[in-house]
Amino acid sequence: MFLLFAQSAHNLAERSGQTTRLEGSWFSKETMWPEVESNTMLLALYGLQKMTLCYLFGDHQEAYRCINDVLKYRGSLNPHYLYTKISFYGGLACIAGLADVKNDADQQERLERLATFENELELWADVAPMNYQHQYDLVIAEKCRTSDKQWEAVQLYEQAIRGAQENQFVHDQALANELFAQFWLEQGNDKIAEMYMRKACSLYRQWGAGAKVDDLEKRYPQWFTPDTTLSGIPDTSAGIGKVNSTITQSATPIQLDFESITRASQLLAAETNLDQLCTQMMDLVMTNSGAERAVLLLKQEDEWFVQARKDLTTDEHTALFHQPFDPTDRETELIPESVFNYCQRTQDVLVLGDAQLDHRFAEDRLIKNTTQSIACLPALGQGKLRAMLYLENNQTADVFTPENAELLKHLSSQFAISVENALLYDSLEKTVRELQVSQERYQLAVAGSTAALWDWDISSDTVYYSDRFTEVLEYSPGEFSDSADEFWNRLHPDDYHSTRQAVDQHLTNRVPFQVDYRLQTKSEEYRWFHTRGNAIWDETGKAIRMSGSITDISERKKVEEELLRSEERFRSLMERSPLDIVILTPEGKISQVNAAWKKHWGLNEEETAQVLANYNMLTDKQIEDLGLAPLVERAFKGEPIILPPMDYEGNRSTEEMGLEDTEARFRWIQSHLYSVKDANGEIEYVVSINMDLTKFKRAEQEAQEQREALARVDRTTSMGQLTGSISHELNQPLTGILCNAQAAEMMIESGQWEEEEMSEILADIVADAKRAGDVIRNLRQLYREQRVEFLPIDINAIVEETTKLLHSEFIIQRVMLTTQFDSSLPWVNGNRVQIQQVLVNLIMNASQAMNDKTGEDRRILIATAHDADEVKVCVDDNGPGIDPNVIDGIFEPLATWKPGHTGTGMGLAISNSIIKAHGGRMWADNRPEGGVRVGFALPVTNKEDET
């Protein structure tokens, strides 16, 4: 076992052609194989060492073939770490040649083995992360590299390198740097690849793997020459930089310090952290130069910064200073201005045995005071000045000898290269961190966004879609074709031209791209989408890529279409409506009117425009004079309001607006006001719908006049007929009575009368009197015996019908009517017309009783109720009431309760007779709060009568 390990180590350390063969001074297969062949543990160990060497020296196919032998005998290996080595190098070997395997079965076998090794490494990484986490990260990084997951690979390579470094696995750190360099080489970034490959060589050399170093030098000759790698001195011929010396004495090579130079160079070359690099450089300088004070300057872009300072006399040591440096600043005075300017201009190493004796610098203020020995070493990288190291010793002259100056010159050269690498590495880390943050933000944005993303490679005409895009089209991830034709084929035919035009305009004229279109889903339904994007053009102006977002706006489109239809319906209804419609702003200004409004007020277009510009409903003087301003203000606060009818003079309002020549009409109108609110509950506008009541008012006035005239004629005619009838019927018996009475009177006066004859005269008088009484009774009977049809009736319905008939009367009289219906009212037997006649009489009496009232005081309440036996109807007014001395007799004929005895005294008597004819009763009471309640009650219909 030991000999196998020794031969494997020898192959890595010694430069020979037997790198992958376990054949040499320690182990020979020809002589030792029989012993190995009989021992399964040795067979497994042989396969493991063979697999490791083949992988490290690039024979990946042979390394994969060794896996079979290793797995065959792995059970005989007892040491645990050997298992992990098998999983580590076995996993890397499975990945390394995977791209070259064409056979599906072979590929499947590799992937299955890789999965096994990956699971084992993950398990051990969980148990002992300090030993195995970096190996697991490196295997997964290689797997991501072959799966085109570049940024995930970058993170894992970094983790593997950091883990191996922190836990001091030099060989694994070297391998991780080598594989990371190969990764960047595949990405086409030679600069970063060179940095990591140089780091790998340094670590392999530190590990003692000289043969591995030789192998890398031969595979990557563009970065290495044999001499520089062996000595640790940078390849100046590759343009890394040159260092010239102006030492006053001739410099000779320092053969005795070659190992020190090599170790120091290796130490600087292995460091990629800029802060630690500067610290190490200062330690090396102060140890090997004899300086009392040292200042290290770094140049970034065009600015100089103090990166580190060290002073042995004051024991001051300031690292990572990164302070801006100005040589003319008299407060800091770190470096003599003349020395700094000389080295910056010439880029040569300057060594002064006694600076005060050199005429070029003796007059410098810092030098002529104290300074004696000075050395200033510019450090170049790729031909550019990257850093400057200033040393001084104020106690002794000629401290900086040619020998240690030569050493410092080599260290400065290596330091320049290391600074270049550290800056590049730091920039890379910063870029990676920024990319990580950017990628995390991008992933969070994509995950949290309702929009989908797309990326169109114009050259290949393929499109990448995010999962959100395929989801809204009802496809599973990966199911939707990435061909651009798939998109165009699913585009709605009506949207094809506009979408294609928008794309062409953006690609050719760089017009901002955003468009709405419909795409067909998997279920063949079309949905609306809004997309926006931007292209990338190459140096010739040709568009090469285009990316953007896409959002499902189907619901928004439905709402917009419905809103358009709603607006169109509203506009159509408004224009066709015979009613005046006015749209007012929350401030009371008119924003829109319909044609009916202009027609009703008799205004032309020009006059309408002036009214709209000047009118304000909230400050309308006429509305204020009519006492309606409080109602209007409530409407503009959100309440639905119906204004009472008002006689509005249009010409008065137009004159107030300065339209003296406009003959706007006089109108009776009734306005319905209601507000429309937005989503936040704020009033957006107020709608006023005006009903023109002018014709109705005129018709009502004419009808009232006609009713009053007919009533007068009817009363005159009826009275005439009644008088004629009574006169005709009573004329004869009254005449007979008169004649007989006169005859009896004459006989008595003459004293010549006979008892028998007087008896006959008196009998005739009695007979004629009876005859007159019969006439009166017959007339009464004639009216009483008129047949009236009684049917079941709904009192609530009769009250409601009667109030509708009198609606115009309420408007004229400005009466506020309130009704209270008992919804459980039973039916009664009666005559609908006669009951309406009674109700009309009671309501008109109540209205006339409030003639002296104004405004809201003119109120009438009609209420219905019932108990077990009868249905009740009450009419309440808000008038002055009835004199208590006459209230008990108001239902008597010719009795009047109205002021000035203006009534006929027949209305309530007739109403009372009608109610009594229905088997009911009437009453009247003064209300405690004022006014009169007059009511009647009718008996409830029996069930037998209903049937």
Secondary structure, 3 states (H helix, E strand, C coil): CHHHHHHHHHHHHCCCCCCCCCCCCCCCHHHHHHHHHCCHHHHHHHHHHHHHHHHHCCCHHHHHHHHHHHHHHHHHCCCHHHHHHHHHHHHHHHHHCHHHCCCHHHHHHHHHHHHHHHHHHHHHHHHCHHHHHHHHHHHHHHHHHHCCCHHHHHHHHHHHHHHHHHCCCHHHHHHHHHHHHHHHHHCCCHHHHHHHHHHHHHHHHHHCCHHHHHHHHHHCCCCCCHHHHHHCCCCHHHCCCCCEECCCCCCCCCCCCHHHHHHHHHHHHHCCCHHHHHHHHHHHHHHHHCCCEEEEEEEECCEEEEEEEEECCCCEEEEEEEEECCCCCCCCCCCCHHHHHHHHHHCEEEEECCHHHCCCCCCCHHHHHCCCEEEEEEEEECCEEEEEEEEEECCCCCCCCHHHHHHHHHHHHHHHHHHHHHHHHHHHHHHHHHHHHHHHHHHHHHHHCCCEEEEEECCCCEEEECHHHHHHCCCCCCCCCCEHHHHHHHECHHHHHHHHHHHHHHHHHCCCEEEEEEEECCCCCEEEEEEEEEEEECCCCCEEEEEEEEEECHHHHHHHHHHHHHHHHHHHHHHHCCCEEEEECCCCEEEEECHHHHHHHCCCHHHHHHHHHHCEHHHCHHHHHCCCHHHHHHHCCCCCEECCCEEEEHHHHHHHCCCCCCCCCEEEEEEEEEEEECCCCCEEEEEEEEEECHHHHHHHHHHHHHHHHHHHHHHHHHHHHHHHHHHHHHHHHHHHHHHHHHHHHHHHHHCCCCHHHHHHHHHHHHHHHHHHHHHHHHHHHHHHCCCCCCEEECHHHHHHHHHHHCHHHHHHHCCEEEEECCCCCCCEEECHHHHHHHHHHHHHHHHHHCCCCCHHHCEEEEEEEECCCEEEEEEECCCCCCCCCCHHHCCCCCCCCCHHHCCCCCHHHHHHHHHHHCCCEEEEEECCCCCEEEEEEEEECCHHHHC
